[in-house]
């Protein structure tokens, strides 16, 4: 990612990262609702949600044909499509884009699966740097407890069973998430991610997130009807 890519993009990009069970999606949803309530024009983009590669991804997972490299490239294709369609246009218009997972998910997961770190970063070199990248840090055991309670079955790739770490899905999942956590610790330093203590109460986490987002909202695109109606709190 190159800082120059943000030139000419008056909008703001806020993204959340963290291992499964960190609570990042809950925090992004709360931020989304608050921003909309304040009258801002907000767009949302979720990881691995492009229709362009949906069928290919499903086929690869169903047949267990995805190697670490092909899995990485499919996700990169998904991300490239969403960047072009869902991220850059709103940013050009001066709106806010919220992303549930961003390139750092690929950096962490793909490296945990054995892909070369430098190669993965080059693959995503076209990405727009976020205004703020939030990383919700949580102890591995806490995250595992949150994820595994009530979950009937772990999927093959989700559990990292393709890597041969363990034949037991839950043990493999534990190993996989631990490796991802180690990669995230690297990324925090490398990309200056903003760390949020994900063991804090949900309301306190959200208070911190909003306090960090607020200074970046000046001149961001708002809904004209919102201003006319004077509904701002």
C-alpha positions as CSV (number, residue, x, y, z in Angstrom):
1,X,0.0,0.0,0.0
2,X,1.2,3.5,-0.9
3,X,0.1,6.6,0.9
4,X,-0.1,8.4,-2.5
5,X,-3.1,6.3,-3.4
6,X,-5.2,8.4,-1.0
7,X,-4.6,11.6,-3.1
8,X,-7.8,12.8,-4.6
9,X,-10.0,10.7,-2.3
10,X,-11.8,13.1,0.1
11,X,-13.7,10.4,1.8
12,X,-12.7,8.4,4.9
13,X,-12.0,4.7,5.2
14,X,-12.3,3.0,8.6
15,X,-11.5,-0.7,8.9
16,X,-11.6,-3.3,11.6
17,X,-9.3,-6.3,12.1
18,X,-8.9,-9.1,14.6
19,X,-9.0,-12.8,14.9
20,X,-12.3,-14.7,14.9
21,X,-14.2,-13.9,18.2
22,X,-12.5,-10.6,18.8
23,X,-15.9,-8.7,18.5
24,X,-14.7,-6.5,15.6
25,X,-17.9,-6.9,13.6
26,X,-20.1,-5.9,16.5
27,X,-18.0,-2.7,17.0
28,X,-18.2,-1.9,13.3
29,X,-21.9,-2.4,13.3
30,X,-22.3,0.0,16.2
31,X,-20.1,2.6,14.5
32,X,-22.1,2.2,11.3
33,X,-25.4,2.8,13.1
34,X,-24.0,5.8,14.9
35,X,-22.6,7.4,11.8
36,X,-25.8,7.0,9.9
37,X,-27.8,8.4,12.8
38,X,-25.4,11.5,12.7
39,X,-26.4,12.0,9.0
40,X,-23.2,10.8,7.3
41,X,-23.2,9.0,4.0
42,X,-21.8,5.6,4.9
43,X,-21.0,2.6,2.7
44,X,-20.0,-0.9,3.9
45,X,-17.8,-3.6,2.5
46,X,-17.3,-7.0,3.9
47,X,-14.4,-9.4,3.4
48,X,-14.9,-12.1,0.7
49,X,-18.2,-10.7,-0.5
50,X,-17.7,-10.0,-4.2
51,X,-20.1,-11.8,-6.5
52,X,-17.3,-12.0,-9.1
53,X,-15.6,-15.0,-7.4
54,X,-18.4,-16.4,-5.2
55,X,-19.0,-19.5,-7.4
56,X,-15.3,-20.2,-7.8
57,X,-14.6,-19.9,-4.1
58,X,-17.5,-22.2,-3.2
59,X,-16.5,-24.8,-5.8
60,X,-12.9,-24.7,-4.5
61,X,-14.0,-25.1,-0.9
62,X,-16.5,-27.8,-1.7
63,X,-13.9,-29.9,-3.6
64,X,-11.1,-28.9,-1.2
65,X,-9.0,-27.9,-4.2
66,X,-7.7,-24.7,-2.8
67,X,-4.0,-24.5,-2.1
68,X,-2.6,-21.7,0.2
69,X,-1.6,-19.8,-3.0
70,X,-4.8,-20.2,-4.9
71,X,-6.8,-19.3,-1.8
72,X,-4.7,-16.2,-1.4
73,X,-5.2,-15.1,-5.1
74,X,-9.0,-15.7,-5.0
75,X,-9.3,-13.4,-2.0
76,X,-7.1,-10.9,-3.8
77,X,-9.4,-11.0,-6.8
78,X,-12.4,-10.5,-4.5
79,X,-10.6,-7.6,-2.8
80,X,-9.7,-5.9,-6.1
81,X,-13.2,-6.1,-7.4
82,X,-14.6,-4.6,-4.2
83,X,-11.9,-1.9,-4.2
84,X,-13.0,-0.8,-7.7
85,X,-16.7,-1.1,-7.1
86,X,-17.4,-0.5,-3.4
87,X,-14.5,1.4,-1.9
88,X,-12.9,3.9,-4.3
89,X,-16.2,5.4,-5.7
90,X,-17.6,6.4,-2.3
91,X,-14.2,7.7,-1.2
92,X,-14.1,9.8,-4.4
93,X,-17.5,11.2,-3.5
94,X,-16.4,12.2,0.0
95,X,-18.3,9.5,1.8
96,X,-17.3,7.1,4.6
97,X,-16.5,3.5,3.9
98,X,-16.5,0.9,6.6
99,X,-14.7,-2.4,6.0
100,X,-15.2,-5.5,8.0
101,X,-11.6,-6.9,7.5
102,X,-9.2,-5.4,5.1
103,X,-5.8,-6.3,3.5
104,X,-4.4,-7.1,7.0
105,X,-6.7,-10.2,7.1
106,X,-5.0,-11.5,4.0
107,X,-1.5,-10.6,5.4
108,X,-2.2,-12.5,8.6
109,X,-4.1,-15.5,7.2
110,X,-2.1,-16.0,4.1
111,X,1.2,-15.8,6.0
112,X,-0.1,-18.1,8.6
113,X,-0.8,-20.6,5.8
114,X,2.8,-20.4,4.7
115,X,2.7,-17.9,1.9
116,X,5.7,-15.5,1.7
117,X,4.9,-12.3,3.6
118,X,6.5,-10.0,1.0
119,X,4.7,-11.7,-1.8
120,X,1.3,-11.3,-0.1
121,X,2.0,-7.6,0.5
122,X,2.9,-7.0,-3.1
123,X,-0.2,-8.7,-4.3
124,X,-2.3,-6.2,-2.4
125,X,-0.1,-3.2,-3.3
126,X,-3.0,-1.5,-5.0
127,X,-5.0,-1.2,-1.8
128,X,-6.1,2.2,-0.4
129,X,-4.5,2.9,3.0
130,X,-7.2,3.3,5.6
131,X,-7.8,6.5,7.5
132,X,-7.8,4.4,10.7
133,X,-7.1,0.6,10.9
134,X,-8.6,-0.7,14.2
135,X,-7.2,-3.9,15.5
136,X,-9.2,-5.6,18.3
137,X,-6.8,-7.5,20.4
138,X,-8.1,-10.4,22.4
139,X,-6.4,-13.3,24.1
140,X,-6.5,-16.5,22.1
141,X,-8.4,-18.5,24.7
142,X,-11.1,-15.8,25.1
143,X,-11.6,-15.6,21.3
144,X,-11.9,-19.4,21.1
145,X,-14.4,-19.6,23.9
146,X,-16.6,-17.0,22.1
147,X,-16.4,-18.8,18.8
148,X,-16.7,-22.4,19.8
149,X,-19.6,-22.0,22.2
150,X,-22.7,-23.1,20.4
151,X,-21.0,-23.7,17.1
152,X,-21.9,-27.2,15.9
153,X,-19.1,-27.7,13.4
154,X,-16.0,-26.0,12.0
155,X,-15.6,-25.8,8.3
156,X,-12.6,-27.4,6.6
157,X,-10.7,-24.3,5.6
158,X,-11.9,-22.3,8.5
159,X,-10.3,-24.8,10.9
160,X,-7.1,-24.9,8.8
161,X,-7.4,-28.6,8.2
162,X,-5.9,-28.1,4.8
163,X,-2.6,-27.4,6.5
164,X,-2.2,-30.7,8.2
165,X,-1.5,-29.3,11.7
166,X,-3.9,-31.7,13.3
167,X,-6.7,-34.0,12.3
168,X,-8.9,-32.7,15.1
169,X,-10.8,-29.7,13.7
170,X,-10.9,-27.8,17.0
171,X,-7.2,-28.3,17.7
172,X,-6.3,-27.3,14.1
173,X,-8.5,-24.2,14.5
174,X,-6.7,-23.4,17.8
175,X,-3.3,-23.7,16.1
176,X,-4.5,-21.7,13.0
177,X,-5.9,-18.8,15.1
178,X,-2.7,-18.8,17.2
179,X,-0.6,-18.4,14.1
180,X,-2.9,-15.6,12.8
181,X,-2.6,-13.8,16.2
182,X,1.2,-13.9,15.9
183,X,1.0,-12.3,12.4
184,X,-1.4,-9.6,13.6
185,X,1.2,-8.7,16.3
186,X,3.7,-8.1,13.5
187,X,1.2,-6.0,11.5
188,X,0.4,-3.7,14.4
189,X,4.0,-2.5,14.4
190,X,4.5,-2.6,10.7
191,X,1.3,-0.6,9.7
192,X,0.7,1.3,12.9
193,X,-2.7,-0.2,13.5
194,X,-4.8,1.3,16.3
195,X,-5.1,-1.3,19.0
196,X,-8.4,-1.7,21.0
197,X,-8.6,-3.9,24.0
198,X,-11.3,-6.3,23.0
199,X,-11.8,-7.6,26.6
200,X,-13.2,-4.2,27.6
201,X,-17.0,-3.8,27.8
202,X,-18.6,-3.4,24.4
203,X,-19.8,0.1,25.3
204,X,-16.4,1.2,26.4
205,X,-14.8,-0.1,23.2
206,X,-17.3,1.8,21.2
207,X,-16.7,5.0,23.1
208,X,-13.0,4.7,22.3
209,X,-13.7,4.0,18.6
210,X,-16.0,6.9,18.2
211,X,-13.6,9.3,20.0
212,X,-10.9,8.3,17.5
213,X,-13.2,8.6,14.4
214,X,-14.7,12.0,15.3
215,X,-11.7,14.1,14.4
216,X,-11.7,12.8,10.9
217,X,-15.4,13.6,10.1
218,X,-15.0,17.3,9.2
219,X,-16.2,17.9,5.6
220,X,-17.3,14.3,5.1
221,X,-20.3,13.9,2.9
222,X,-23.7,14.1,4.7
223,X,-27.2,13.4,3.6
224,X,-28.7,16.8,2.5
225,X,-32.1,15.9,3.9
226,X,-30.5,15.2,7.3
227,X,-29.1,18.7,7.5
228,X,-32.3,20.3,6.3
229,X,-34.3,18.4,8.9
230,X,-31.9,19.5,11.6
231,X,-31.8,16.0,13.1
232,X,-28.2,16.2,14.1
233,X,-27.6,15.4,17.8
